[in-house]
Amino acid sequence: MVAGKAIVATRTGQVAEVIQHGENGILVNPGDVGAFSDTITLLLKDQLNRQRLGRNARRQAVEQHSWERYAQQLEEIYYGLL
């Protein structure tokens, strides 16, 4: 995500919590190889959508999943315990 690339992933575990279908990536059902390959092909042909998904993925990665954000959350927890 931080690389700013469009994400194609399966709806499994935490992946489905991080990737919002159509916003910062595309989710397909686990085991659906046809949908997975069709989605990759579609994104290869659609530069605007590919770039939009990549931008959104990067923005989310930086805002919500960076080491700085994790450090900030730990500080908040630490100070809350004092």
Backbone as XML, in Angstrom:
<?xml version="1.0"?>
<chain id="A" units="angstrom">
  <residue number="1" name="MET">
    <atom name="N" x="0.822" y="-1.190" z="0.000"/>
    <atom name="CA" x="0.000" y="0.000" z="0.000"/>
    <atom name="C" x="0.866" y="1.254" z="0.000"/>
  </residue>
  <residue number="2" name="VAL">
    <atom name="N" x="1.909" y="1.244" z="0.801"/>
    <atom name="CA" x="2.748" y="2.436" z="0.898"/>
    <atom name="C" x="3.465" y="2.731" z="-0.418"/>
  </residue>
  <residue number="3" name="ALA">
    <atom name="N" x="3.597" y="1.722" z="-1.264"/>
    <atom name="CA" x="4.231" y="1.930" z="-2.567"/>
    <atom name="C" x="3.306" y="2.659" z="-3.543"/>
  </residue>
  <residue number="4" name="GLY">
    <atom name="N" x="2.046" y="2.833" z="-3.157"/>
    <atom name="CA" x="1.115" y="3.555" z="-4.016"/>
    <atom name="C" x="0.644" y="2.736" z="-5.203"/>
  </residue>
  <residue number="5" name="LYS">
    <atom name="N" x="0.616" y="1.450" z="-5.060"/>
    <atom name="CA" x="0.182" y="0.558" z="-6.129"/>
    <atom name="C" x="-1.220" y="0.043" z="-5.831"/>
  </residue>
  <residue number="6" name="ALA">
    <atom name="N" x="-1.982" y="-0.207" z="-6.881"/>
    <atom name="CA" x="-3.308" y="-0.785" z="-6.708"/>
    <atom name="C" x="-3.174" y="-2.186" z="-6.124"/>
  </residue>
  <residue number="7" name="ILE">
    <atom name="N" x="-4.038" y="-2.516" z="-5.194"/>
    <atom name="CA" x="-3.995" y="-3.789" z="-4.502"/>
    <atom name="C" x="-5.125" y="-4.685" z="-5.007"/>
  </residue>
  <residue number="8" name="VAL">
    <atom name="N" x="-4.791" y="-5.925" z="-5.306"/>
    <atom name="CA" x="-5.785" y="-6.968" z="-5.567"/>
    <atom name="C" x="-5.524" y="-8.042" z="-4.528"/>
  </residue>
  <residue number="9" name="ALA">
    <atom name="N" x="-6.537" y="-8.355" z="-3.723"/>
    <atom name="CA" x="-6.354" y="-9.308" z="-2.634"/>
    <atom name="C" x="-7.629" y="-10.113" z="-2.436"/>
  </residue>
  <residue number="10" name="THR">
    <atom name="N" x="-7.515" y="-11.161" z="-1.640"/>
    <atom name="CA" x="-8.686" y="-11.972" z="-1.332"/>
    <atom name="C" x="-9.314" y="-11.514" z="-0.015"/>
  </residue>
  <residue number="11" name="ARG">
    <atom name="N" x="-10.605" y="-11.710" z="0.084"/>
    <atom name="CA" x="-11.357" y="-11.359" z="1.295"/>
    <atom name="C" x="-11.082" y="-12.387" z="2.386"/>
  </residue>
  <residue number="12" name="THR">
    <atom name="N" x="-9.973" y="-12.243" z="3.051"/>
    <atom name="CA" x="-9.631" y="-13.160" z="4.133"/>
    <atom name="C" x="-9.037" y="-12.383" z="5.291"/>
  </residue>
  <residue number="13" name="GLY">
    <atom name="N" x="-9.374" y="-12.791" z="6.491"/>
    <atom name="CA" x="-8.779" y="-12.244" z="7.703"/>
    <atom name="C" x="-8.731" y="-10.731" z="7.745"/>
  </residue>
  <residue number="14" name="GLN">
    <atom name="N" x="-7.606" y="-10.224" z="8.181"/>
    <atom name="CA" x="-7.431" y="-8.790" z="8.359"/>
    <atom name="C" x="-7.326" y="-8.030" z="7.040"/>
  </residue>
  <residue number="15" name="VAL">
    <atom name="N" x="-7.030" y="-8.730" z="5.971"/>
    <atom name="CA" x="-6.934" y="-8.073" z="4.663"/>
    <atom name="C" x="-8.250" y="-7.366" z="4.350"/>
  </residue>
  <residue number="16" name="ALA">
    <atom name="N" x="-9.352" y="-8.048" z="4.621"/>
    <atom name="CA" x="-10.669" y="-7.479" z="4.339"/>
    <atom name="C" x="-10.995" y="-6.306" z="5.258"/>
  </residue>
  <residue number="17" name="GLU">
    <atom name="N" x="-10.276" y="-6.178" z="6.356"/>
    <atom name="CA" x="-10.475" y="-5.038" z="7.252"/>
    <atom name="C" x="-9.677" y="-3.823" z="6.795"/>
  </residue>
  <residue number="18" name="VAL">
    <atom name="N" x="-8.592" y="-4.054" z="6.094"/>
    <atom name="CA" x="-7.708" y="-2.964" z="5.664"/>
    <atom name="C" x="-8.063" y="-2.472" z="4.266"/>
  </residue>
  <residue number="19" name="ILE">
    <atom name="N" x="-8.356" y="-3.393" z="3.382"/>
    <atom name="CA" x="-8.681" y="-3.031" z="2.001"/>
    <atom name="C" x="-10.178" y="-2.780" z="1.888"/>
  </residue>
  <residue number="20" name="GLN">
    <atom name="N" x="-10.547" y="-1.586" z="1.473"/>
    <atom name="CA" x="-11.942" y="-1.257" z="1.204"/>
    <atom name="C" x="-12.165" y="-1.406" z="-0.293"/>
  </residue>
  <residue number="21" name="HIS">
    <atom name="N" x="-12.979" y="-2.385" z="-0.634"/>
    <atom name="CA" x="-13.215" y="-2.732" z="-2.034"/>
    <atom name="C" x="-13.635" y="-1.500" z="-2.839"/>
  </residue>
  <residue number="22" name="GLY">
    <atom name="N" x="-12.861" y="-1.230" z="-3.885"/>
    <atom name="CA" x="-13.165" y="-0.120" z="-4.772"/>
    <atom name="C" x="-12.630" y="1.227" z="-4.310"/>
  </residue>
  <residue number="23" name="GLU">
    <atom name="N" x="-12.111" y="1.280" z="-3.092"/>
    <atom name="CA" x="-11.571" y="2.541" z="-2.566"/>
    <atom name="C" x="-10.051" y="2.545" z="-2.569"/>
  </residue>
  <residue number="24" name="ASN">
    <atom name="N" x="-9.445" y="1.522" z="-1.971"/>
    <atom name="CA" x="-7.990" y="1.459" z="-1.919"/>
    <atom name="C" x="-7.464" y="0.124" z="-2.443"/>
  </residue>
  <residue number="25" name="GLY">
    <atom name="N" x="-8.346" y="-0.623" z="-3.079"/>
    <atom name="CA" x="-7.972" y="-1.905" z="-3.650"/>
    <atom name="C" x="-9.208" y="-2.644" z="-4.125"/>
  </residue>
  <residue number="26" name="ILE">
    <atom name="N" x="-8.984" y="-3.816" z="-4.643"/>
    <atom name="CA" x="-10.078" y="-4.667" z="-5.104"/>
    <atom name="C" x="-9.985" y="-5.996" z="-4.366"/>
  </residue>
  <residue number="27" name="LEU">
    <atom name="N" x="-11.104" y="-6.446" z="-3.817"/>
    <atom name="CA" x="-11.165" y="-7.714" z="-3.113"/>
    <atom name="C" x="-11.909" y="-8.741" z="-3.961"/>
  </residue>
  <residue number="28" name="VAL">
    <atom name="N" x="-11.397" y="-9.948" z="-3.969"/>
    <atom name="CA" x="-12.063" y="-11.062" z="-4.640"/>
    <atom name="C" x="-12.213" y="-12.193" z="-3.628"/>
  </residue>
  <residue number="29" name="ASN">
    <atom name="N" x="-13.101" y="-13.111" z="-3.919"/>
    <atom name="CA" x="-13.325" y="-14.235" z="-3.013"/>
    <atom name="C" x="-12.139" y="-15.192" z="-3.041"/>
  </residue>
  <residue number="30" name="PRO">
    <atom name="N" x="-11.799" y="-15.757" z="-1.880"/>
    <atom name="CA" x="-10.702" y="-16.723" z="-1.826"/>
    <atom name="C" x="-10.955" y="-17.894" z="-2.775"/>
  </residue>
  <residue number="31" name="GLY">
    <atom name="N" x="-9.926" y="-18.288" z="-3.475"/>
    <atom name="CA" x="-10.012" y="-19.428" z="-4.367"/>
    <atom name="C" x="-10.567" y="-19.132" z="-5.751"/>
  </residue>
  <residue number="32" name="ASP">
    <atom name="N" x="-11.030" y="-17.916" z="-5.963"/>
    <atom name="CA" x="-11.594" y="-17.555" z="-7.275"/>
    <atom name="C" x="-10.475" y="-17.020" z="-8.171"/>
  </residue>
  <residue number="33" name="VAL">
    <atom name="N" x="-9.732" y="-17.937" z="-8.736"/>
    <atom name="CA" x="-8.570" y="-17.597" z="-9.557"/>
    <atom name="C" x="-8.983" y="-16.783" z="-10.769"/>
  </residue>
  <residue number="34" name="GLY">
    <atom name="N" x="-10.128" y="-17.108" z="-11.355"/>
    <atom name="CA" x="-10.612" y="-16.373" z="-12.524"/>
    <atom name="C" x="-10.875" y="-14.913" z="-12.203"/>
  </residue>
  <residue number="35" name="ALA">
    <atom name="N" x="-11.549" y="-14.655" z="-11.084"/>
    <atom name="CA" x="-11.828" y="-13.271" z="-10.680"/>
    <atom name="C" x="-10.534" y="-12.525" z="-10.369"/>
  </residue>
  <residue number="36" name="PHE">
    <atom name="N" x="-9.595" y="-13.237" z="-9.749"/>
    <atom name="CA" x="-8.312" y="-12.616" z="-9.413"/>
    <atom name="C" x="-7.583" y="-12.179" z="-10.686"/>
  </residue>
  <residue number="37" name="SER">
    <atom name="N" x="-7.470" y="-13.086" z="-11.636"/>
    <atom name="CA" x="-6.753" y="-12.750" z="-12.874"/>
    <atom name="C" x="-7.527" y="-11.736" z="-13.709"/>
  </residue>
  <residue number="38" name="ASP">
    <atom name="N" x="-8.856" y="-11.826" z="-13.740"/>
    <atom name="CA" x="-9.660" y="-10.847" z="-14.475"/>
    <atom name="C" x="-9.497" y="-9.446" z="-13.894"/>
  </residue>
  <residue number="39" name="THR">
    <atom name="N" x="-9.433" y="-9.373" z="-12.567"/>
    <atom name="CA" x="-9.279" y="-8.071" z="-11.903"/>
    <atom name="C" x="-7.916" y="-7.460" z="-12.213"/>
  </residue>
  <residue number="40" name="ILE">
    <atom name="N" x="-6.881" y="-8.265" z="-12.190"/>
    <atom name="CA" x="-5.543" y="-7.769" z="-12.536"/>
    <atom name="C" x="-5.524" y="-7.281" z="-13.982"/>
  </residue>
  <residue number="41" name="THR">
    <atom name="N" x="-6.115" y="-8.046" z="-14.871"/>
    <atom name="CA" x="-6.172" y="-7.646" z="-16.283"/>
    <atom name="C" x="-6.939" y="-6.343" z="-16.444"/>
  </residue>
  <residue number="42" name="LEU">
    <atom name="N" x="-8.057" y="-6.229" z="-15.747"/>
    <atom name="CA" x="-8.857" y="-5.005" z="-15.817"/>
    <atom name="C" x="-8.049" y="-3.796" z="-15.348"/>
  </residue>
  <residue number="43" name="LEU">
    <atom name="N" x="-7.324" y="-3.944" z="-14.252"/>
    <atom name="CA" x="-6.522" y="-2.834" z="-13.735"/>
    <atom name="C" x="-5.360" y="-2.491" z="-14.658"/>
  </residue>
  <residue number="44" name="LEU">
    <atom name="N" x="-4.789" y="-3.480" z="-15.299"/>
    <atom name="CA" x="-3.710" y="-3.201" z="-16.252"/>
    <atom name="C" x="-4.210" y="-2.346" z="-17.416"/>
  </residue>
  <residue number="45" name="LYS">
    <atom name="N" x="-5.466" y="-2.509" z="-17.765"/>
    <atom name="CA" x="-6.046" y="-1.764" z="-18.889"/>
    <atom name="C" x="-6.627" y="-0.410" z="-18.469"/>
  </residue>
  <residue number="46" name="ASP">
    <atom name="N" x="-6.838" y="-0.209" z="-17.178"/>
    <atom name="CA" x="-7.498" y="1.003" z="-16.682"/>
    <atom name="C" x="-6.539" y="1.816" z="-15.813"/>
  </residue>
  <residue number="47" name="GLN">
    <atom name="N" x="-5.724" y="2.610" z="-16.458"/>
    <atom name="CA" x="-4.680" y="3.357" z="-15.759"/>
    <atom name="C" x="-5.259" y="4.321" z="-14.721"/>
  </residue>
  <residue number="48" name="LEU">
    <atom name="N" x="-6.339" y="5.025" z="-15.042"/>
    <atom name="CA" x="-6.901" y="5.995" z="-14.099"/>
    <atom name="C" x="-7.375" y="5.325" z="-12.815"/>
  </residue>
  <residue number="49" name="ASN">
    <atom name="N" x="-8.100" y="4.225" z="-12.946"/>
    <atom name="CA" x="-8.576" y="3.517" z="-11.759"/>
    <atom name="C" x="-7.408" y="2.931" z="-10.979"/>
  </residue>
  <residue number="50" name="ARG">
    <atom name="N" x="-6.436" y="2.387" z="-11.670"/>
    <atom name="CA" x="-5.242" y="1.821" z="-11.037"/>
    <atom name="C" x="-4.513" y="2.899" z="-10.228"/>
  </residue>
  <residue number="51" name="GLN">
    <atom name="N" x="-4.357" y="4.075" z="-10.803"/>
    <atom name="CA" x="-3.672" y="5.162" z="-10.102"/>
    <atom name="C" x="-4.485" y="5.669" z="-8.913"/>
  </residue>
  <residue number="52" name="ARG">
    <atom name="N" x="-5.807" y="5.761" z="-9.080"/>
    <atom name="CA" x="-6.675" y="6.220" z="-7.993"/>
    <atom name="C" x="-6.595" y="5.259" z="-6.812"/>
  </residue>
  <residue number="53" name="LEU">
    <atom name="N" x="-6.698" y="3.968" z="-7.088"/>
    <atom name="CA" x="-6.596" y="2.966" z="-6.021"/>
    <atom name="C" x="-5.233" y="3.034" z="-5.335"/>
  </residue>
  <residue number="54" name="GLY">
    <atom name="N" x="-4.178" y="3.199" z="-6.106"/>
    <atom name="CA" x="-2.837" y="3.298" z="-5.543"/>
    <atom name="C" x="-2.660" y="4.516" z="-4.657"/>
  </residue>
  <residue number="55" name="ARG">
    <atom name="N" x="-3.170" y="5.656" z="-5.104"/>
    <atom name="CA" x="-3.094" y="6.885" z="-4.284"/>
    <atom name="C" x="-3.837" y="6.705" z="-2.966"/>
  </residue>
  <residue number="56" name="ASN">
    <atom name="N" x="-5.042" y="6.158" z="-3.066"/>
    <atom name="CA" x="-5.838" y="5.950" z="-1.859"/>
    <atom name="C" x="-5.170" y="4.957" z="-0.914"/>
  </residue>
  <residue number="57" name="ALA">
    <atom name="N" x="-4.580" y="3.906" z="-1.466"/>
    <atom name="CA" x="-3.887" y="2.921" z="-0.644"/>
    <atom name="C" x="-2.704" y="3.555" z="0.074"/>
  </residue>
  <residue number="58" name="ARG">
    <atom name="N" x="-1.931" y="4.346" z="-0.636"/>
    <atom name="CA" x="-0.776" y="5.002" z="-0.021"/>
    <atom name="C" x="-1.212" y="5.967" z="1.085"/>
  </residue>
  <residue number="59" name="ARG">
    <atom name="N" x="-2.235" y="6.748" z="0.794"/>
    <atom name="CA" x="-2.713" y="7.716" z="1.786"/>
    <atom name="C" x="-3.134" y="6.985" z="3.069"/>
  </residue>
  <residue number="60" name="GLN">
    <atom name="N" x="-3.870" y="5.896" z="2.925"/>
    <atom name="CA" x="-4.289" y="5.148" z="4.103"/>
    <atom name="C" x="-3.092" y="4.551" z="4.829"/>
  </residue>
  <residue number="61" name="ALA">
    <atom name="N" x="-2.154" y="4.010" z="4.096"/>
    <atom name="CA" x="-0.974" y="3.405" z="4.721"/>
    <atom name="C" x="-0.213" y="4.434" z="5.542"/>
  </residue>
  <residue number="62" name="VAL">
    <atom name="N" x="-0.016" y="5.608" z="5.005"/>
    <atom name="CA" x="0.733" y="6.659" z="5.699"/>
    <atom name="C" x="-0.047" y="7.181" z="6.902"/>
  </residue>
  <residue number="63" name="GLU">
    <atom name="N" x="-1.352" y="7.411" z="6.715"/>
    <atom name="CA" x="-2.155" y="7.999" z="7.780"/>
    <atom name="C" x="-2.465" y="7.026" z="8.914"/>
  </residue>
  <residue number="64" name="GLN">
    <atom name="N" x="-2.650" y="5.759" z="8.582"/>
    <atom name="CA" x="-3.147" y="4.835" z="9.595"/>
    <atom name="C" x="-2.191" y="3.715" z="9.979"/>
  </residue>
  <residue number="65" name="HIS">
    <atom name="N" x="-1.220" y="3.398" z="9.143"/>
    <atom name="CA" x="-0.406" y="2.211" z="9.396"/>
    <atom name="C" x="1.097" y="2.479" z="9.433"/>
  </residue>
  <residue number="66" name="SER">
    <atom name="N" x="1.487" y="3.736" z="9.526"/>
    <atom name="CA" x="2.915" y="4.050" z="9.558"/>
    <atom name="C" x="3.473" y="3.810" z="10.966"/>
  </residue>
  <residue number="67" name="TRP">
    <atom name="N" x="4.790" y="3.688" z="11.055"/>
    <atom name="CA" x="5.438" y="3.536" z="12.358"/>
    <atom name="C" x="5.190" y="4.758" z="13.224"/>
  </residue>
  <residue number="68" name="GLU">
    <atom name="N" x="5.125" y="5.935" z="12.599"/>
    <atom name="CA" x="4.837" y="7.154" z="13.364"/>
    <atom name="C" x="3.459" y="7.076" z="14.011"/>
  </residue>
  <residue number="69" name="ARG">
    <atom name="N" x="2.497" y="6.568" z="13.266"/>
    <atom name="CA" x="1.132" y="6.437" z="13.806"/>
    <atom name="C" x="1.110" y="5.425" z="14.946"/>
  </residue>
  <residue number="70" name="TYR">
    <atom name="N" x="1.809" y="4.303" z="14.780"/>
    <atom name="CA" x="1.862" y="3.314" z="15.851"/>
    <atom name="C" x="2.544" y="3.879" z="17.093"/>
  </residue>
  <residue number="71" name="ALA">
    <atom name="N" x="3.610" y="4.634" z="16.921"/>
    <atom name="CA" x="4.295" y="5.254" z="18.054"/>
    <atom name="C" x="3.364" y="6.232" z="18.758"/>
  </residue>
  <residue number="72" name="GLN">
    <atom name="N" x="2.613" y="6.986" z="17.988"/>
    <atom name="CA" x="1.655" y="7.935" z="18.563"/>
    <atom name="C" x="0.599" y="7.192" z="19.380"/>
  </residue>
  <residue number="73" name="GLN">
    <atom name="N" x="0.106" y="6.088" z="18.865"/>
    <atom name="CA" x="-0.889" y="5.300" z="19.596"/>
    <atom name="C" x="-0.309" y="4.735" z="20.887"/>
  </residue>
  <residue number="74" name="LEU">
    <atom name="N" x="0.942" y="4.270" z="20.836"/>
    <atom name="CA" x="1.586" y="3.762" z="22.046"/>
    <atom name="C" x="1.773" y="4.863" z="23.083"/>
  </residue>
  <residue number="75" name="GLU">
    <atom name="N" x="2.142" y="6.041" z="22.633"/>
    <atom name="CA" x="2.278" y="7.175" z="23.560"/>
    <atom name="C" x="0.947" y="7.496" z="24.222"/>
  </residue>
  <residue number="76" name="GLU">
    <atom name="N" x="-0.115" y="7.482" z="23.431"/>
    <atom name="CA" x="-1.442" y="7.765" z="23.982"/>
    <atom name="C" x="-1.831" y="6.740" z="25.039"/>
  </residue>
  <residue number="77" name="ILE">
    <atom name="N" x="-1.535" y="5.466" z="24.780"/>
    <atom name="CA" x="-1.821" y="4.422" z="25.744"/>
    <atom name="C" x="-0.982" y="4.612" z="27.005"/>
  </residue>
  <residue number="78" name="TYR">
    <atom name="N" x="0.308" y="4.880" z="26.793"/>
    <atom name="CA" x="1.231" y="5.061" z="27.918"/>
    <atom name="C" x="0.783" y="6.226" z="28.808"/>
  </residue>
  <residue number="79" name="TYR">
    <atom name="N" x="0.495" y="7.365" z="28.200"/>
    <atom name="CA" x="0.087" y="8.525" z="28.988"/>
    <atom name="C" x="-1.278" y="8.324" z="29.623"/>
  </residue>
  <residue number="80" name="GLY">
    <atom name="N" x="-2.107" y="7.526" z="29.006"/>
    <atom name="CA" x="-3.403" y="7.214" z="29.589"/>
    <atom name="C" x="-3.286" y="6.354" z="30.843"/>
  </residue>
  <residue number="81" name="LEU">
    <atom name="N" x="-2.214" y="5.575" z="30.905"/>
    <atom name="CA" x="-1.989" y="4.720" z="32.060"/>
    <atom name="C" x="-1.330" y="5.441" z="33.227"/>
  </residue>
  <residue number="82" name="LEU">
    <atom name="N" x="-0.726" y="6.571" z="32.961"/>
    <atom name="CA" x="-0.024" y="7.318" z="34.038"/>
    <atom name="C" x="-0.974" y="7.949" z="35.013"/>
  </residue>
</chain>
